[in-house]
Amino acid sequence: MTNSFVERLNLVLGDRKQTPWGKSLGFTGGSISSIFGGRIPGPEILNIIRRVENVNLNWLLSGSGSPYSVDYIQSAERLADTVDQLLMDEDWKVYVCNLGPRAVLVLSLPGQYESKDKWYDYTICQVLVGPGSEELASVLKASFSEREIYLAEMLAGDVLDQIAEGHLGTYSLLVHEDSHLINFSSRVVVSEQIQYFPRVYMGEGTSYAVPIATDLMRSVVKLVEQCEEESKQNLSADQKARVITAVYRQAEKLGLSEEEISSAIETSFDVLKD
């Protein structure tokens, strides 16, 4: 655990420079020097940091808890109702990181706040974690034509865990140019893409609590390797695992033909190339 407020705040900044970061939030040069000199800022500055970074102030001030805020919802019905209400109230962009027994959603929305008579733009970020369900899938399907909904099916398991456990904030998720969430998400174009997968995610790679369809998995692996050879696109082991996992899940759920599986693989390769 990091021991000081300044150390924790620097973790939030990541690769950003202190002064440009502070100026972008509306802080004066004196305030920025004071903050990074070790003085705990007042409620107004703390609240701005909380909003812009989705940081957990309890962790920022004391080191206790997870670094970033996550809304954990225990009931599948309540999670579906919460998402339904959010999508009715505001024009959220939704990233579906997982839609299985543990649903993980990241919602974003442009926001503004006022500081010293000046308005500042920022990205509102809300992370929702709870039991997935067919009802939740139905809510998302009903909204896809009016909202930007993205499937992040190619996220590595460790990244999914970091999101769900509050270890990735707004900058890493939605702002950084190398954002895992944005780089491995594709926009939903037909509602059938949104499917509830009642499988138990075990936290590593392609491990599930129920048996996989061995013949289908072998076919997907063979076609991925064939596409890699034909396209001369060398994937890392992690990238290949994500492609295989995402295409296998899609093929199993939708009963894709071999030709359709090949098309899905080519699309996945194009996403990685971009």
C-alpha angles and dihedrals in degrees: 000000000000110000106212140049091239092052091051093046090051088053088056091051093052108176094353122111117245100233099044089045093051093045091051088057093049099256120146122240090251092052092049092051090047094049095049090040088068104266114133108235124231127264096273095057093041091052091051091051090048093051098043097043100029085231124167104242092203089061093041093053101035109011091243121135129359120330096239136041119258126177106224111198116191100196124068090210092051092048091052091047092048093052091045091053094045092051092048093050103044141019095252123176107223128208111194103206095171133359103185134094086313107044116200118190130174116199125193134188134170110255141179136206132188123234125171092347093307129105122228128196121225141158117259110218127192124178118200124191127178146106113325121224145170086256091060090048089051092052091052093045091052091053102042096093092054100034135050104251121178131190115220095191094144096061114128114247094244091053090050089052092049091053094047093046096048100253098123123063137195095283096052093041105040113006111039113093090230093050110157090210097055097036093053100041130094126195118251110247100173126029091234089073089071106081134162110231110202093203128122113243110218097197102250130081115299098342117139135173092237128056119272123229097262098198092049092047091051090050092050092048091049093049092047091052090047092051091047091053095045094046093042087225109143110209125199116242089255093051092048091050091052093050092048093047095047095046093044092053092048093046093047095048098043100032094237122195120235090259091052091048090053090050091050090050092050089051090051090051090051090053091053091047092053 
